Amino acid sequence: MDWLGAVERLRKDGSAGVLITVVQVRGHAPRDAGAKIVVGADHTWGSVGGGNLEESAVRRARELIADGTAEPELQEHRLNEHARNQHGRQCCGGEVTLMLEPLPARPVIAVFGVGHVGFELARILSRLEISLHLVDSRAGQLDQLRLADVTDSSADVTVHHALLGEQVLEQLPRGAHVVIMTHDHAEDFALCDAALRLPTLGSLGLIGSSVKWSGFRRRLAAEGHPPDVIDRITCPIGVPAITGKDPAVIAIGVAAELVVAIQRQVAERQSSTAAART
Protein backbone atom coordinates (compact mmCIF):
# COMPACT_ATOMS: atom_id res chain seq x y z
CA MET A 1 0.00 0.00 0.00
CA ASP A 2 1.41 3.43 -0.93
CA TRP A 3 1.33 6.40 1.41
CA LEU A 4 -1.84 7.86 -0.10
CA GLY A 5 -3.64 4.57 0.41
CA ALA A 6 -2.36 4.42 3.98
CA VAL A 7 -3.66 7.91 4.75
CA GLU A 8 -7.05 6.98 3.30
CA ARG A 9 -7.09 3.82 5.40
CA LEU A 10 -6.43 5.79 8.58
CA ARG A 11 -9.19 8.24 7.66
CA LYS A 12 -11.65 5.43 6.96
CA ASP A 13 -10.79 3.69 10.25
CA GLY A 14 -11.07 6.94 12.20
CA SER A 15 -7.48 6.54 13.40
CA ALA A 16 -4.78 9.15 13.94
CA GLY A 17 -1.43 8.96 12.21
CA VAL A 18 1.65 10.91 11.18
CA LEU A 19 3.02 11.45 7.69
CA ILE A 20 6.84 11.61 7.72
CA THR A 21 8.58 13.08 4.67
CA VAL A 22 12.25 13.46 3.79
CA VAL A 23 12.30 17.18 3.01
CA GLN A 24 16.05 17.76 2.62
CA VAL A 25 19.17 15.65 2.09
CA ARG A 26 22.75 16.86 2.34
CA GLY A 27 25.40 14.39 1.22
CA HIS A 28 24.69 10.66 1.11
CA ALA A 29 21.49 9.26 2.62
CA PRO A 30 19.47 6.01 2.27
CA ARG A 31 16.49 7.80 0.66
CA ASP A 32 16.09 10.90 -1.47
CA ALA A 33 14.02 13.96 -0.64
CA GLY A 34 10.31 13.19 -1.05
CA ALA A 35 10.44 9.68 0.45
CA LYS A 36 7.56 9.12 2.87
CA ILE A 37 6.36 6.83 5.61
CA VAL A 38 2.93 6.85 7.22
CA VAL A 39 2.89 5.92 10.90
CA GLY A 40 -0.16 4.65 12.73
CA ALA A 41 -0.48 3.59 16.34
CA ASP A 42 0.31 -0.03 15.42
CA HIS A 43 1.46 -0.11 11.79
CA THR A 44 3.70 1.73 9.33
CA TRP A 45 3.55 2.03 5.56
CA GLY A 46 6.54 3.05 3.42
CA SER A 47 10.07 3.97 4.48
CA VAL A 48 12.34 6.97 4.92
CA GLY A 49 15.52 4.92 5.12
CA GLY A 50 15.36 2.40 7.94
CA GLY A 51 17.82 2.13 10.81
CA ASN A 52 18.14 4.72 13.57
CA LEU A 53 16.80 7.45 11.26
CA GLU A 54 13.47 5.71 10.76
CA GLU A 55 13.14 4.16 14.21
CA SER A 56 13.67 7.52 15.94
CA ALA A 57 11.14 9.19 13.66
CA VAL A 58 8.54 6.46 14.14
CA ARG A 59 8.88 6.60 17.92
CA ARG A 60 8.49 10.37 17.91
CA ALA A 61 5.48 10.06 15.57
CA ARG A 62 3.77 7.73 18.02
CA GLU A 63 4.38 10.21 20.82
CA LEU A 64 2.64 12.85 18.70
CA ILE A 65 -0.28 10.47 18.13
CA ALA A 66 -0.58 9.74 21.85
CA ASP A 67 -0.44 13.46 22.72
CA GLY A 68 -3.01 14.41 20.08
CA THR A 69 -0.57 16.98 18.69
CA ALA A 70 -1.69 18.78 15.54
CA GLU A 71 1.39 20.93 14.82
CA PRO A 72 4.06 19.57 12.41
CA GLU A 73 7.71 19.45 13.43
CA LEU A 74 11.14 18.97 11.86
CA GLN A 75 13.82 16.47 12.80
CA GLU A 76 17.45 16.59 11.73
CA HIS A 77 19.57 13.44 11.62
CA ARG A 78 23.34 13.17 11.10
CA LEU A 79 24.25 9.86 9.46
CA ASN A 80 27.84 9.38 10.54
CA GLU A 81 29.75 7.29 13.04
CA HIS A 82 30.12 10.20 15.47
CA ALA A 83 26.37 10.85 15.80
CA ARG A 84 24.71 9.74 19.02
CA ASN A 85 22.10 7.16 18.01
CA GLN A 86 19.76 5.05 20.09
CA HIS A 87 18.93 2.42 17.51
CA GLY A 88 22.19 1.59 15.72
CA ARG A 89 24.63 3.51 13.54
CA GLN A 90 24.12 4.71 9.99
CA CYS A 91 27.37 5.78 8.37
CA CYS A 92 26.11 7.13 5.04
CA GLY A 93 27.87 10.40 5.81
CA GLY A 94 25.01 12.75 5.04
CA GLU A 95 22.38 14.70 6.91
CA VAL A 96 18.63 14.28 6.57
CA THR A 97 15.79 16.59 7.57
CA LEU A 98 12.40 14.98 8.20
CA MET A 99 9.03 16.68 8.53
CA LEU A 100 6.50 14.98 10.79
CA GLU A 101 2.93 16.00 9.92
CA PRO A 102 0.26 14.79 12.35
CA LEU A 103 -2.92 13.40 10.79
CA PRO A 104 -5.44 13.70 13.62
CA ALA A 105 -8.36 11.31 13.69
CA ARG A 106 -11.41 13.12 12.43
CA PRO A 107 -14.26 13.45 14.92
CA VAL A 108 -17.23 11.26 14.00
CA ILE A 109 -20.83 12.50 13.99
CA ALA A 110 -23.78 10.34 12.99
CA VAL A 111 -27.11 11.98 12.17
CA PHE A 112 -30.07 9.60 12.23
CA GLY A 113 -32.85 11.15 10.20
CA VAL A 114 -32.19 13.47 7.27
CA GLY A 115 -35.49 15.30 7.19
CA HIS A 116 -35.86 19.08 7.26
CA VAL A 117 -33.72 19.67 10.35
CA GLY A 118 -31.37 16.74 9.67
CA PHE A 119 -30.67 18.03 6.18
CA GLU A 120 -29.87 21.54 7.41
CA LEU A 121 -27.67 20.07 10.15
CA ALA A 122 -25.84 17.94 7.58
CA ARG A 123 -25.21 21.01 5.41
CA ILE A 124 -23.60 22.85 8.34
CA LEU A 125 -21.57 19.89 9.61
CA SER A 126 -20.29 19.02 6.14
CA ARG A 127 -18.19 22.22 6.22
CA LEU A 128 -16.15 20.81 9.12
CA GLU A 129 -13.21 18.41 8.90
CA ILE A 130 -15.11 15.49 10.39
CA SER A 131 -16.38 12.06 9.45
CA LEU A 132 -20.12 12.50 8.94
CA HIS A 133 -22.57 9.59 8.76
CA LEU A 134 -26.07 10.24 7.46
CA VAL A 135 -28.62 7.54 8.23
CA ASP A 136 -32.25 7.28 7.16
CA SER A 137 -34.77 4.51 6.55
CA ARG A 138 -36.26 6.51 3.65
CA ALA A 139 -34.29 6.24 0.43
CA GLY A 140 -35.70 9.51 -0.90
CA GLN A 141 -34.11 11.54 1.90
CA LEU A 142 -30.71 10.24 0.80
CA ASP A 143 -31.12 11.03 -2.90
CA GLN A 144 -27.77 11.85 -4.48
CA LEU A 145 -28.97 15.14 -5.95
CA ARG A 146 -30.58 16.23 -2.69
CA LEU A 147 -27.33 15.64 -0.81
CA ALA A 148 -25.00 16.99 -3.50
CA ASP A 149 -24.22 20.12 -1.48
CA VAL A 150 -23.45 17.97 1.56
CA THR A 151 -21.30 15.27 0.00
CA ASP A 152 -19.15 17.71 -1.99
CA SER A 153 -17.60 19.45 0.98
CA SER A 154 -14.87 19.22 3.63
CA ALA A 155 -16.31 16.32 5.62
CA ASP A 156 -15.91 12.65 4.79
CA VAL A 157 -19.58 11.78 4.26
CA THR A 158 -20.96 8.25 4.41
CA VAL A 159 -24.62 7.69 3.53
CA HIS A 160 -26.53 4.76 5.04
CA HIS A 161 -29.96 3.69 3.80
CA ALA A 162 -30.86 1.45 6.73
CA LEU A 163 -34.26 0.18 7.80
CA LEU A 164 -32.71 -0.62 11.18
CA GLY A 165 -30.48 2.26 12.20
CA GLU A 166 -29.33 0.25 15.22
CA GLN A 167 -27.11 -1.76 12.88
CA VAL A 168 -25.29 1.43 11.89
CA LEU A 169 -24.96 2.46 15.54
CA GLU A 170 -23.08 -0.76 16.31
CA GLN A 171 -20.54 -0.03 13.56
CA LEU A 172 -19.63 3.50 14.72
CA PRO A 173 -16.14 3.97 16.16
CA ARG A 174 -15.42 4.73 19.81
CA GLY A 175 -16.29 8.30 20.74
CA ALA A 176 -18.72 8.90 17.86
CA HIS A 177 -21.30 11.61 18.54
CA VAL A 178 -24.90 10.63 17.76
CA VAL A 179 -27.87 12.85 16.93
CA ILE A 180 -31.29 11.17 16.70
CA MET A 181 -33.94 13.07 14.74
CA THR A 182 -35.89 10.60 12.60
CA HIS A 183 -39.42 11.10 11.27
CA ASP A 184 -40.83 8.39 13.57
CA HIS A 185 -40.87 8.42 17.37
CA ALA A 186 -40.73 4.61 17.35
CA GLU A 187 -37.46 4.78 15.41
CA ASP A 188 -36.19 7.47 17.78
CA PHE A 189 -36.93 5.29 20.80
CA ALA A 190 -35.33 2.17 19.30
CA LEU A 191 -32.18 4.18 18.54
CA CYS A 192 -32.07 5.68 22.03
CA ASP A 193 -32.43 2.24 23.58
CA ALA A 194 -29.66 0.82 21.35
CA ALA A 195 -27.34 3.80 21.90
CA LEU A 196 -27.55 3.47 25.68
CA ARG A 197 -26.33 -0.11 25.34
CA LEU A 198 -23.13 1.13 23.65
CA PRO A 199 -21.02 2.82 26.35
CA THR A 200 -18.20 3.59 23.88
CA LEU A 201 -20.26 6.22 22.04
CA GLY A 202 -19.66 9.92 22.64
CA SER A 203 -22.43 12.45 23.17
CA LEU A 204 -26.02 11.40 22.49
CA GLY A 205 -28.67 13.90 21.45
CA LEU A 206 -32.40 13.49 20.77
CA ILE A 207 -34.56 16.08 19.06
CA GLY A 208 -37.86 16.83 20.72
CA SER A 209 -39.65 18.64 23.49
CA SER A 210 -39.36 18.13 27.23
CA VAL A 211 -42.74 16.35 27.09
CA LYS A 212 -41.40 13.84 24.54
CA TRP A 213 -38.29 13.29 26.63
CA SER A 214 -40.29 12.73 29.82
CA GLY A 215 -42.16 9.90 28.12
CA PHE A 216 -38.97 8.46 26.66
CA ARG A 217 -37.28 8.49 30.09
CA ARG A 218 -40.09 6.40 31.59
CA ARG A 219 -39.96 3.91 28.74
CA LEU A 220 -36.16 3.66 28.80
CA ALA A 221 -36.29 3.02 32.54
CA ALA A 222 -38.84 0.28 31.90
CA GLU A 223 -36.32 -1.28 29.49
CA GLY A 224 -33.86 -1.57 32.36
CA HIS A 225 -31.66 1.50 31.87
CA PRO A 226 -30.64 3.13 35.18
CA PRO A 227 -31.11 6.90 35.59
CA ASP A 228 -27.40 7.77 35.25
CA VAL A 229 -27.25 5.89 31.93
CA ILE A 230 -30.39 7.58 30.64
CA ASP A 231 -28.78 10.90 31.51
CA ARG A 232 -26.25 10.26 28.73
CA ILE A 233 -28.93 11.46 26.31
CA THR A 234 -29.47 15.20 25.94
CA CYS A 235 -33.03 16.25 25.09
CA PRO A 236 -34.04 18.84 24.01
CA ILE A 237 -30.90 19.53 22.00
CA GLY A 238 -29.32 22.75 20.84
CA VAL A 239 -28.33 26.00 22.51
CA PRO A 240 -31.22 27.22 24.71
CA ALA A 241 -30.48 30.86 23.86
CA ILE A 242 -31.01 30.14 20.14
CA THR A 243 -34.77 30.04 19.78
CA GLY A 244 -37.02 29.51 16.80
CA LYS A 245 -38.62 26.63 14.93
CA ASP A 246 -37.10 27.18 11.51
CA PRO A 247 -35.11 24.02 10.57
CA ALA A 248 -31.97 26.03 9.82
CA VAL A 249 -32.16 27.86 13.17
CA ILE A 250 -32.59 24.59 15.05
CA ALA A 251 -29.69 23.09 13.11
CA ILE A 252 -27.40 25.99 14.00
CA GLY A 253 -28.03 25.43 17.69
CA VAL A 254 -27.45 21.68 17.43
CA ALA A 255 -24.27 22.16 15.40
CA ALA A 256 -22.93 24.61 18.00
CA GLU A 257 -23.60 22.08 20.75
CA LEU A 258 -21.78 19.37 18.79
CA VAL A 259 -18.72 21.59 18.27
CA VAL A 260 -18.55 22.12 22.04
CA ALA A 261 -18.84 18.35 22.61
CA ILE A 262 -16.01 17.68 20.15
CA GLN A 263 -13.74 20.31 21.72
CA ARG A 264 -14.44 18.93 25.20
CA GLN A 265 -13.66 15.40 23.98
CA VAL A 266 -10.30 16.50 22.55
CA ALA A 267 -9.41 18.35 25.74
CA GLU A 268 -10.28 15.31 27.88
CA ARG A 269 -8.10 13.05 25.75
CA GLN A 270 -5.15 15.41 25.99
CA SER A 271 -5.61 15.74 29.74
CA SER A 272 -5.80 11.96 30.12
CA THR A 273 -2.60 11.50 28.09
CA ALA A 274 -0.77 14.13 30.15
CA ALA A 275 -1.92 12.51 33.40
CA ALA A 276 -0.73 9.10 32.23
CA ARG A 277 2.77 10.49 31.67
CA THR A 278 3.12 12.03 35.13
N, C-alpha and C positions, 0 to 999 in steps of 0.2 A: 504494500500500500504506500503511495507517495504521500508527501506532507499535506497536500490539499485534501486528499481522502481522509487522512488522519484527523485533520481539523474538523471536517464534516462529521466524522464519526463521534468525536467528542461533543460537538454541538447536538447531534441527534440523541446521544446518551445523557445529555444534560450534565456533562462532567467538565471540570476545569482542566486547563492544561497550560503549557508554555511552549511557544515557538522560539527555538534558538537558531540564530542565523550567523554564519561567518560573515562579518561585515568588512573586515580588513585583514590582509595578510602582508607581513613584511618578511622577506627571506623565504626559506623553505618551510612548508607546513603540509600536514597530511591531506588537507582538503583546501580547495580554492574558495575565494570569496563567493558567497551565494549559497554554499552548502547549508542544509537545514536539517534539524531534528525536531520532532514534536514529542514533548514529554507529557505523559499523563501520570496520574497517581500511581499506577501499577505497570504501565507499558510505555515503550518508546517506539518511534517510527523514524527511520532515517539515521543519518550519522553526520557528525561534524569533525570526525577524525579519530575517534576512539581514545584509549589510554587515559591518562590523567586529565587531559583537556576535556574530554567528553564526560568522564565520571564526575569531575568537579562541577561542570555545568549542569548535569542532570540532578545532582544533589541539591544545588542551589535552586534549580527550577522547582523541585518538590517542596522546598521551604517556602517559595513564593506561593505555590498552590495551597499549602497548609495555612499560610497567613492570610490568604484572600487578597494578596497584593494586586493592584491593577496597573501600577506604574512600571514601564520597562526599565531595564538597567543594562549597563555594559560591563563586560569582564575582559581583562587582558591577561594573556597567558604567554609566558616565555618558554620556548621549547628548546632548552639546552640543559646540559648536565649540571649546571650550577643553580638552576631554579629549584626552589623548595616545593616539592610535590608530595601530595598525600597518597596518590594512587599509582605510583610507578613513574619512571623517567621517560621523557620523549626528547630525543636528541636531534630533532630535525634541524635545529639552529635558527628557526625563525620566531616570529611573534604573531600571535593571532588575537584579534578582537572579536568577541562574540556579543550579540545583542539578544537579551532574553525578554521576550514580549509575552506577558501573561494573557491568557485567553480565559477570562472568568466564565464560570458556568452561568448560562442565562437563567434568570428567574423564570419559573413556569407558572402560568395562569391558565386555568381551564374554566371556560364559560359554558354552562349548561343551559341551553335555550337561547336561540339567536332570533328572537322576535324583535319588537320595536326597540326596547331598551337594550337587549343583548346585542343587537346590530350596532347601535350607537356606541356601546361600550367597546365592542370589537374594533370599531373605527379608531377610537381614541388609543386603545392599548396597542394597536398595530404600529403606532409611531414609535414605540419604545423598543429597546433592544432586549426582547424577551422571547421565550418560547410560548406561543399562544395556541391553546387547543379550543376549538369551537365544536360543540356537541349539540346535536338536535335529533329528535326522532322524526322530524318532518323534512323530507328531502328538499322541498321547495325553499325552505329557509336557508339552505346551503348551496343554492344555485350558484354556479361559477360566475355568472355575470353579476349577480347581486353582491357577491363578495369580492369582486374584482378590486375595489378600492382598498379592501382589507388585506388581501393576499399579496398585493404588490406594494409592500412597504417594508419597514425596518425589521419587524418581528418575523420569527420563523413560525409560520402558521400551519397548523395541522387541522384538517376538517374531518369530523367523525359523524357519519350518518349512523346512529345507533338507536335501535328500539329500546334497548336496555342500557341507559347511560352508566349504570353501576359497573358494567364491564370495562368502560373507559376509566372510571375512577380507580379501579384496581391496577391499571397499567401506568398511572401517573407516578413520576419519580418522587422521592422523599422531598418534603418541603414545598410541594406544589400548592399554590393558592387556588381555592375553588369558589366559584360564584354560581349559585343555583337560582335560575330565573326562567324556568320553563313555562309553557302555556297551560300546564295541567298541575293542579295542586297534588294530585296523586303521584305524579312523577317527581315533584319537588320533595314530597315526603319520603319516597323510596330512596332518593339520592341523599337526603339528610341522614336517614337511617344507615345507609351504606357508608357514608363518609365518616360517621362517628365510630365505625368499626375499623377505621384505618388510622391509627394514631400517628403514622408517619407524615400525614398531610400537613400543610401549613395552615393558613387562615381559612376559615369557612364562612361564607356569607350567603344569606337567603333573602331574596327580595320579598317584600310584603309588609303588611301593617303589624302593629303590636297585637291586634286581635288575632290575626293569622298565626303569629308566633306563639301566642298563649295556647291556642289549640294544638299546635305542633308539639309544644313542650309536654303537654299531657300525654299525647300519643307516643312520643319518643320515650317518656318515662315508662309507659305501659309496655314498651318493647324491651325494657330492661336496662336502659341507659341511665346511669346515675346523674344527679344534677350537675356535678362538676364537669362531666363529659359533655352534657348537653350545652353547657356554657361555652364550649368551643365554637358554637355557631353564633354569628352576629346577625341579628334581625331586629328591626329594620337595618338596612345597609345604607352607606353613604355618609356624607358629612351633614350633621343636623342643621348647621347654619345655611346650607344650600337647600333652599326650598323650591317647590314647583313640581308639577306633574308631567312636564314635557319630557319625552324620552331622553333627549340630549342633555337636559339639565340633570336628570337622575343619573345618567351615565357619567357625567363629569364628577359628581359627588362620589360615586362608587370607585371610579378610577383614582381619584385623589386618595381615598381610603386604602386602596391596593398599593399605591406607591409608598405610603407610610408603612404598610405591613412589610413590603419588600426591604425598605431601608432598615427597619427594625430587625428583620431576619439577618441581614448582612452584618449589622452591628453586633448582634448576639453571637454570630459565628466567630467574628474577629475577637470578641471578648473571651469566648471559650478557648480559642487557640492560644491567646496570650496567657490565660490562666493555667493552661496545661503545661506551658513552658517555664512557669515560675515554681 
